[in-house]
Amino acid sequence: MFFFLSKTIGKLFLPGSLIAVFLLWGLFVKNPGLKRKLLITSVALFFFFTNEFLAIEAARIWETPLVPMNSIDRTYSTGILLTGVTQSHAPLKDRIYVTSSPDRVNHTVMLFKKGIIKNILISGGSGELLDGTYSEAVELRKLFLSMGVPDSVIRTEGNSRNTFENAVESVKLLKDTDPNDCLLITSAFHMPRASACFKKAGFDCPVFPTDTQLEERQFTPDQIIIPSTKALKIWERIFKETLGLISYTAAGYI
C-alpha cells in the first residue's frame, strides 16, 4: 500500500501539479474576485518554480555535500549502489538505458577503478507500480560488466522496491560487514533519506553523494529571469524527497 501511494498520490504534491490546480480552479470558478486571486497565484507559482537561481539555491540547502575523490585516503570493502536510474520500458531491449542520475553509475565505476571500493553491491529490483518482474540490479550488473568491472566483485539485491527496502535487504547481505567499511552511493538529493534508512536499519555507513544539481552562482538573465524547465525539475525533486522524508517518518522507516 505504501509503495502504491508513493507512486500515485505523491505525484499530486509536485510544483507542476500545484500550478495546474490553481490555474484550472481559476479558469472555472465563477466568483470574479476569487478567479483573479487564483490566476495571479498560478502565475506567481509558475515564475517562482521556474526560476533557476532560486531552485539551485534551494538545492544547495537540501543536497548532501559532495565528497572529493582525492580526499578519500582509504579503501572500502563495498560500495552500496542504490538503483532508480534506468528505463524499463524502452523499445529496444539490447541495451541498458540510464535515464536519470547517471553519475550514480559512472562514479561507482570510477570509485572501483581508483581502488576506493573493492566490491559493488547493487540494491534495487523493480520500481514500477504494476510490473514487478524488471530488476534494475540485474540490468546494471550487465552494464558494469560491459564497462570492465569484473563479475567476481559485483553482488546484486533485486528484492527491494523502495529506499527503506534497499536498506533492509542490503543489511541482510552485509550482516557480517563493518558499516564503516562500506560506502553508500546515491544522488545528493536522495542521500538524506537513504542514509536515514540505513541508520534505522542499524547500518550507519559513510556516504558518497553523486548527481549534484549545483552550479557556481551566476547572476545572469538565463538564471534569474528566464523560466527554466531545469528549475522545475529541481523543485520536483525537492518536493519528492520532502514528501518521502515525511511519509517515511510517519511509517517508522526512519
GIWOWO-V288744 format. One record per helix or strand of 2 or more residues. SS is the DSSP state (helix for helix, strand for strand). FROM is the first residue (numbers start at 1). LEN is the number of residues. If there is no record, write none. Layout:
# GIWOWO-V288744
{{SS/FROM/LEN} {SS/FROM/LEN}}
This chain:
# GIWOWO-V288744
{{helix/2/6} {helix/9/4} {helix/15/14} {helix/32/18} {helix/52/11} {helix/69/3} {strand/76/7} {helix/102/12} {strand/117/7} {helix/136/11} {helix/151/3} {strand/154/4} {helix/163/11} {helix/179/3} {strand/182/6} {helix/188/13} {strand/206/5} {helix/221/4} {helix/229/23}}
